[in-house]
Amino acid sequence: MTVFSPRLLERYRELLPEKEDFDSFVRVSKTRNPKTIRTNTLKASDAWVESRLRERNISFEKHEGVPHLFTLQNLSFLLGGMWETQMGFWQPQETASQLPPLVLDALPGEHVLDMAAAPGNKTIQLASGMQNTGVLVACEPNKERAKALRFVLGKAGVVNAGVALQDSLTLPDSLRFDKILLDAPCSGEGLLRKKPQTLKSWSEKYVQHKAQLQVKMALKAVALLKEGGTLVYSVCTLSPEECEGVLTTLLHAHPAMKIVPISMPAGLAGRPGLSSFRNRTFSSGMSHAVRLYPQDHNTQSFFIAKLVKGREK
């Protein structure tokens, strides 16, 4: 059962000052995420997925705006136990989690970096958009997680990605990428519908600790990004310190980076980023960032921002 700490509730009351909105957030947060899968277009088509679901008598709804996304409505067994999942024809992946790669829009032939790649769903999505061409570097410093990442990518038929067994912060600054996805390690508030136990480790100190790491990773991303390149920064949390706060620090350090508008899929209009929180005012342009609250579209919480690198003075 999801149990909020008083301090976390206080924070969300500030973020959601209207009582009805706040009550809706708490209510939806105590329910489980819908079961969703994404077609792995490297190995299957949407039509094939539909035929398999019908054969299994699984009711589904195809999302109107997010490509290859299916919501399963009467699943009575574990997705992970299905051979289609085990063979990589589709992947269980939450709706909001599919948005950062979609926003980055990695294209065939590009050089792309996934700075925090494990467990690999977003990496597969990037490789699919690239049609298995170009260069895709997926970073994971933990040996066991990197091993699992290689297995998942191989199972999915990804051939254009190399798994770097290292922290992305240690990548040589001489490297340059057209596009970078930084789905940063965070406090994980957005996972509470899937893993209510994440709230046990939550504290404002923990949020600050993660924000410090996120700033380091964001600054590294700028160093590795080509002029004119695109960075998508995302976190599965709504703590302003980890969202607008990180970007404000980044923009102060690199004025050439600009937050640009995001074209959200139909049916998933998010809320704009914050201009301020408590005693901190954030950089201009935060209205182009997107906040996804679970009560809006029955997703997990997510924050997404798209930035383009201009010429440094």
Summary of the structure (lengths in Angstrom):
residues: 313
radius of gyration: 19.0
end to end distance: 52.3
largest distance: 59.9
contacts: 1041
relative contact order: 0.14
helix: 39%
strand: 21%
